[in-house]
Amino acid sequence: MEPITIKVKKLDPRAILPSRGSPFAAGADLHACMDAPVDVAPGETVFFHTGLTAEIPEGYAGFVFARSGLASRSGLAPANKVGVVDSDYRGEYMVALHNHGPNPVTVEPGDRIAQLVVCPVAFTQFEEARELSETERGAGGFGSTGR
């Protein structure tokens, strides 16, 4: 598969370009861009700069996900669960990390704090309808497909 090119601009000379941990990793790591370590207390949310902005092509969006190791070992994960970066956004990429764990966690300058996944997006329009087509599942909600 041919990769798409994402233009990335450093807003801070300390910023680190996104990079993949392995050749076929879906996400590229985003790094904390700051002067000194920051402690995130249990239950606290802290916004971290990445020092980067990017030009995601039209028809795509960026999704900021937790780094699984950071979330499972230390309890730090994006406060909004998944951040969405629209293709027309040109501001700095920030990551709001929430400490779900019982202990304070220190984030060091340059630490990998999240991962960015770029995916195609279907542009839709919404139309009000009086009826919808029937399905086998119907209106079955949470857990209804496991029965």
Stockholm file with secondary structure:
# STOCKHOLM 1.0

chainA/1-147         MEPITIKVKKLDPRAILPSRGSPFAAGADLHACMDAPVDVAPGETVFFHTGLTAEIPEGYAGFVFARSGLASRSGLAPANKVGVVDSDYRGEYMVALHNHGPNPVTVEPGDRIAQLVVCPVAFTQFEEARELSETERGAGGFGSTGR
#=GR chainA/1-147 SS CCCCCCEEEESSTTCCCCBCSSTTCSSEEEECCCSSCEEECTTCEEEEECCEEEECCTTEEEEEECCHHHHHHHCEEETTSSEEECTTCCSCCEEEEEECSSSCEEECTTCEEEEEEEEECCCCCCCCCSCCCCCSSTTCCTTGGGC
#=GC SS_cons         CCCCCCEEEESSTTCCCCBCSSTTCSSEEEECCCSSCEEECTTCEEEEECCEEEECCTTEEEEEECCHHHHHHHCEEETTSSEEECTTCCSCCEEEEEECSSSCEEECTTCEEEEEEEEECCCCCCCCCSCCCCCSSTTCCTTGGGC
//
